[in-house]
Structures are given as C-alpha cells and as structure tokens.
Amino acid sequence: MNKLLAFIRLGRPLFLGGGFLLFGLGALIAAVHGHVIDVRRYALGQGVVTAFQLMTHYANDYFDYEADRANLTPTRWSGGSRVLVEGELPRSVALIAALVLAALGIALSAVLVCDAGASIVPTLAAMAVLAWTYSAPPVRLCARGLGEVATAIVVTGLVPWLAFSLQAPDLRGGSTVLLAVAPLAVLQIAMLVAIEFPDAAGDAATGKRTLVVRLGAERAAQLYVLLMTLAYLCLPIASLLGLSTRVVIAATVPAPLAAWRISRIGDHGDPQAHQRLTFFAVFLLIGTSIAELIAFATLL
C-alpha cells in the first residue's frame, strides 16, 4: 500500500485540477456559442489531456532528479514530488510510467482523430511534443528558460482550444476562447516563476536554467510583478474586443489578492515565506479560471 501511495504522489495529482478546469472552460465556451456537447468527444479529449499531463509529471520527476536532490527548500508546490529523492521508489518507475502514459495519450489521440477528424492533429501533436520536451533531453525546455512559456501554451492555450474545437468544428466562437485564456496564460507564467524561486539554488547548481536562474532573483521578481499586472490589464482590453462583461467582472474578482501578492514580492527572498508565495500563485491561476468558468456557465 505504501508503494502504491508513493506512486500516486509521484504523479502529483494536485496539479491535475488545472487540466480539468481549462478543458471544461473550452467546452463551456463552445456550448455558450450554441454548440451541443458531444459527451464521447469530451471524455476522450479529457483522457488525452490527463494522460499527457500525468506523463509530464512522471517524466519531470525522473529527468529533474538531480535538481530535486540539490533542492534544500522544497514546498508543497515546488521541488518535485520528493518520492524519488527520498528513495521511496526506484527512478525507473517514473520513466516507465511516463512512457506508458505517453503511449496511452497517443492511443487516445488516435481514437479521437478517428472520431473528430484530422483538423485536431496539429493541436494534439503540439500538446504531446511540448509536454514531453518540457523536461526530457535533449530539448529540455525547462532548463533553457522556455519551459514557462511552453507550459502556458499547453495548459492555458492548447487544452481549452482542444476542448473547444472538439465541440465546435466550425470554430464559431473561437475568438472568445483566445480572449478568455489570455489573462490565464499570463497568470500561468507568473505562477511558474513564483514556483521557481524556492528551487533556484538547486536548479542553478545542476545546470537547470529556468527563468529565475537566468534572470536572477531580483529581476525575476520584477518580471513576476509585471506578469501579475499584465494578467489583469488584459481583462479591460478583452472586454473592448468583445469578451462578455460578466466574464470580465468575474475574472477581476481575484485582482485585490494579486495586488496583495505584488506588495509582498519580497517573500521570494524569504524561505519561510515560500509556501505562501507558491500557494497564492497557484491559487490565483485556479481562482481566476474558476471565476471565468462560473461566469460562462451563467451565459448558457
């Protein structure tokens, strides 16, 4: 039983919530624009997303082993699952799980293409490639200062777009998806920057050059403030471009919390505050996503 629980923790199931939320957001936007939800396509699409997301989690723990081992200040949201570095399972378990999940994601993608058509192939291919190369060599985007943008493209871009396009093959309402996910994509990058602060020393020691390592702590903190500000400035612009006022207002609700976090950006230099820093960075992305989801649901 202990081994099974360790295997589950290795997959970091807490992070799966974002995939479910953003996939649901894309499908909901399709429904708001008058498309009837195809339950089979929804289930298959969510299966693909979850398989590739879990693949990334297991692969990340495997390929980030040295960086995680060098990390002396992990938090609940950063520093890996700690399962491998604490010797609860062999490293090979993570790699095997990642490869099995990759195969599952590809198989489900093939079924989905047979059902929905070849138009979704580019989205699926981009999702799979970016998810694998995030941590896997030789590309290893997360070690080149590109992992943050790649994650935002996949999680806050391709995931809701896949859900939307499965339900709306004619792409009617596609501009709404782009407007809705723009602030979420910026929040995703900000979240990853926040999560990288506690990991910076271990990452730097093992050659993992994340944005925080590349920029240095102070410049990365300035980037975090800029991103948090930009995320909520996107909303009035999105409103002018046609995003529902109801959605814009709902997504603005967490803005005071974002302002508080900006005022406490000094937390990045205090290991005692890292749990708070990382938690609220995750909370702002999830909270804003939920706010948009609820607002769109009221438009049905």
N, C-alpha and C positions, 0 to 999 in steps of 0.2 A: 504493500500500500504506500509506503514512504517513497519508493521509486516512482510509482505512478504519479503521486502528488508532485514530486520533483520534476517529472517530465511535463506535467501541466504548467507548473510555474516557469519552466524553461521557455514555454511558448508565450509567456507574458499576456495572458488572456485579457487583462485590464485594458490593453491598448486596442482590442478588437472593437470596442464600442464605437470608435470613430468611423470604422468601415461600415458598420450597420447604419449609423446615423446619416452619413453622407450618401450612401446608396439609397436610403429611404428618401432623402431630400430630392435626389434626382428624379426618382419615380413619382414623387408627390407633385413636383413641378409639371411633369407630363400630364398627370391627372387634372391639375388646375387648368391646363390648356385644352381639356376636353378629350384626352386620350383614355381609353379603357385599359385598366391594368391587367396585363396577362400574367397570371399567378405563376405559371410554369416558367416563363422567362425571368420573372422576378427571382424565383427560387434558384434557378440555375445561375443567374448573374451574381446573386449574393454568395452562392457557393464558390464561384470563381474568385471573387474578391477576398473572401475569408481564407481560401486555400493559399492564395498568393501572399496575403498578409501574414499568415502563420509561417509560410515558407521564409519570409523575410525575417521574422523574429528568431526562428531557429538558426538560420544562416548567420544572422548578426551575432548571436552569442558564440557561434563557432569561430567565425572569422575575426571577431573582436576579443578573443580570449586574452591575448597579451595585454591589450589596453585595459580590459576589465580587471585583470590581475594587478596591474600597476595602479589602479584607481583606489585610493585610500579614503575617498569621501563620497561613496555612492549614496544615492537616495532611492526612494521607492520608485521614482520615475526615470532615474538615470543610472549609468554604471552597469547595465545588463541585468540579467535575472539573478546572478551570483550562484546559480546552480552548478555551473561548470567550475568556476574558480574555487568553490568550496568543496569540490570533489564528490558531489552527490551523485553525479552521473558521468560516464566517460564522454570525452569530447565528441567521439564518433557518433554518439546517439543524436546529437544536434545536427550533424551533417546529413546523416541518413534520413532523419525526419524532414529536413529541408528538401532533400531530393525527392522523397516520396510525395511531399506536398506540392512540389513543382510539377511532378507528373500528374497528380490529381488535378491541379489547376489547368494544365494543358488539356487533359482529357475532358474536363467540364467545358473548357473553352470550345473544343471541337464540337461537342454536343450542342452548345449554344449557337455556334455558327451555322450548323445544320438547321437549327430551328429559326434563327433570326436573319440569316443571310450574311454574305461576305462583307457587308458595309461596316460591321463591327470589328473586323480583323485588325485594322490599324490600332484601334483603341486597346484591344486585348494584347496585341503584340507589344505595344509601348509599355503597358502596365507590367507585363511579365519581365521584359528586359530591364526596365528601370528598377523594379523590385529586386531582381537578382543581383544586378551590378551595383546596387546600393552599398553592399558590404563585401561582395565577392571579388577577389582578384581575377584578372589583372586590372580591371577598371576601378573598382573600389571607390565609388563616388564619395562616400562618407569621409574618406581620408584625403580628399582633394578640394574640400570646401564647396563641393557641388551636391552633397547629399541633402542639404536643407531644401534647396530648390527642387531637386528630384522628388523628394517626399511630398512637397506641396503639389507638384504636378500630378502625382499619382493619387494621393489621398483626397485632396480637395478639388482636383480637376478631373482626372480620368474616371474615378469611382462614380461621382454623381453624373458625369456625362454618359458613362456606360449605362447606368440605370435609366437615365432619360431616353437615350437613343433606342434602348430595347423596347420601351413603351411608346415611343414616338418616332417611328421610322422615317416620317416625313420631316422630322426635326422642327416642327412648328412649336415655337416657344423656346427654341434653343438660346436665344439672346437672354432670356430670363435666367437660365442656368448660369451663364457667364457672369451676369451681374450679381447673382446671389452668392456665387462662390468666390468672387474676387476678394472681399474682405477676409473670408475664411482662409484663403491661400496665404495671405499676408500674416494672419494670426498663426498659421501652421509654421511658417518660417521663424516667427518670433518665439514660438514655443520651443522649437528645436534649439535655437540659440540659448534660451534660458536653461534647457536641459544640459547643454554642453558646458556650462560654467563649472559645475561640480566635477566634471570629467576631464577638465582641461589639462591638469598636470599629468595624469596617466596617459592621456591621448598624445600629448607632446613628447613624453618620454618614449613612446613606442612608434612615433612617426605618423600618427593619425592626425592629419592636419585639417581639422574641422574649421569652420568659420571663426570660432572663438580662438583657436590656436593660431590661425593665420593672422587675424586682426590684433590679437592681444586683448586682454580683459577689458581695458578702458574703452577702446574703440568698439569692441563688440557690445559693450553696454550702451554706447551711443547708438549703435545700429538697432539694438533692441527697442530703445525709446522711439527711434524713427519708425520702425515697423509697427509698433503698437499704435502710434499716432496715425500712420497712414491707413491702417486697417479700418479705423472708424471714420476717417476722412473719405474713404471710398463710398460710404453709405449715402451722403447727400449727392454725390456725383451719380451714383447708381439710380437714385430717385429721379434726377433730372433726365437720365437716359431711359426711364420707363419702369424701373422696379417699383412694385407696389409700395405705397406709403405705409401700409400696415406692416409689411415685412421690414422696411427700413426702420420704423419706430421700434419694432420688437428687437431687431439686431443691435439697436443703440442702447438697450437696457443695461447691458454689462459695461458700458463705457465708463461709468464712475469707478468701477473696480479696476479697469485698465488704467485710469488716471492715478489711482492709489498705487498701483504696482509701478507705474513710471516714477512716482515720487519716492519709491523705495528701491530704486535700481541699485543703490549701494549694497543691497543684500548679496549681490553677486560676489562680493569680496569677503563675505562672512560665512564660513562653513556651517555655522549654527543656524543660518537663515536659508540654507539651500533647499531644505524640504519645503519651506513656504514658497520660495521662488519658483521651484519646479511645479508644485501643486497648482498654484494660481495660473501659471502659464498654460497648463493643460486645461484647467477649469474654464479659462476664457475662450479657448477654441471650442470646447464641448458646449459650454453655455450659450455661446453665440449661435452655434449650429442648431441647438435645440430651440432657441428663440425663433430662428428662421423657420424651422420645421413646423412649429406650432402656428406661426403666422400664416404660412402657406396652407396649412390644414383648414384654417378658418375661411379660406377663399374658395373652398370646394362648393 
